[in-house]
Amino acid sequence: MIIEWQRAKYGLRKAWLCALVFAFVSVPAVASAADDPLATSFIKTSGTNFTLDGRPFFVTGVNNHYLTYGSQDEVTRVLDDAVAMGANVVRTFLQPVIGSLDGSKPTIWDWRLEGEASNLAVNSTYLLHWDPSQNKMAINDGANGIQKVDFLIAEAGKRRLRLIIAVLDFWAYTGGAQQMRAWYGSRDEATFFFDDSRTKRDYRTWVRHVVQRVNPLTRRAYRDDPTIMAWELMNEGNARPEALRLAWTAEMSAYVKSLDSNHLVSSGNANILHRKLSDLTIPTLDFGTWHGYPVYYKLTIQQFNDMITKFCRLAERAGKPVLLEEFGYARSNRDSADAYAMWLDTIARDPRCAGWIVWRLVSRQDSGRYPVDEHDQFDVHHDGGALWNILKAATARATQTRETSPVSETIREAP
């Protein structure tokens, strides 16, 4: 259902588009993809900034959910469109997860769905499954398994894009943590996976396999590949109670760090309810994440803009970068272009903000069509439309204002 929103009282569209294009005077110095031809350096942090070779790396990124199971052409189209937009980071999740191939452990989602990859038709791809002969989790290293991740990393590297990879999804859309708790007969969506010794063992086994895997296309172990910017423990791992979420996050982030000292680690949590960014106090998390959708929280676009400033203020208090790593606003809203222009301008002007990753860039499917997004209407297309041009202008401004000063000299007092 299309939801009409109260229009924020902040001026006309023209004013905000001009502000977006011409007024990014306070954008931190940014290292661009062109400065990183071989992607030989790992992204690091300094205060509220990400850094690359001593210069701030301001994230201008895109999410895509089907990069680990779409066809090779669908994957490369997304990556090419990300480059065309000027993005420097692409975020995705490692999926799908199924029951057993023989059906003795049911798959709790429609694994056999036919249609387009964007609409969760995975075309027989699976990364994790239950092996009844061994009575335990098994990992699919085949062409319809983790070799698809090999391809994604290799192709992103060729395009000088960095990847943020969530090693699991909380939601059951393509299995995720919900499928893994279902292996053990649990219907508890919020507690079992994060507390049961078996699922915790399975998670650690999966993390170890991923981090230590050697990509045959790049001849690099994943943990040694700078194309990967960061690992996220889970997309929106909504464990309850909060104490359990924090304990699990601390345990697993420390485990990832013990295996991989090169890459940044974050929780991947939405972090918007209750105690915002409460997990940022965990020492083995390098940066914070939050996910913002005004439609879900009944916020006007001005109220959401104010929330951006609040989260960047929290980053300053914690002394760590914070990313708005998912956000979207329905295209059918008459003020949609104004909203994106305002939010991107606010993030760019505040030196405490580390960047943004829009939900979500989708490209033409193998059918030759863009997928239909009738529900949320958050999809971004490389179509020359108003939203595309706003995002492209924002990425261009971030690159064009790059300076050569070290990080410490580029931090300015926020307005």
Secondary structure as UniProt FT lines:
FT   HELIX           13..22
FT   TURN            25..26
FT   HELIX           33..35
FT   TURN            37..38
FT   STRAND          44..46
FT   TURN            47..48
FT   STRAND          49..52
FT   TURN            53..54
FT   STRAND          55..56
FT   STRAND          59..63
FT   TURN            67..69
FT   HELIX           72..85
FT   STRAND          89..93
FT   STRAND          97..100
FT   TURN            101..102
FT   TURN            111..112
FT   HELIX           117..119
FT   TURN            123..124
FT   STRAND          128..131
FT   TURN            132..135
FT   STRAND          136..139
FT   TURN            143..146
FT   HELIX           147..158
FT   TURN            159..160
FT   STRAND          162..166
FT   TURN            173..174
FT   HELIX           176..182
FT   TURN            183..185
FT   HELIX           192..195
FT   HELIX           197..212
FT   STRAND          214..215
FT   TURN            216..219
FT   STRAND          220..221
FT   HELIX           222..224
FT   TURN            226..227
FT   STRAND          228..232
FT   HELIX           242..259
FT   STRAND          264..266
FT   TURN            276..277
FT   HELIX           278..281
FT   TURN            283..284
FT   STRAND          288..292
FT   HELIX           294..297
FT   HELIX           301..318
FT   STRAND          322..327
FT   TURN            331..332
FT   TURN            334..335
FT   HELIX           336..349
FT   TURN            351..352
FT   STRAND          355..358
FT   TURN            366..367
FT   HELIX           386..400
FT   HELIX           407..410
//
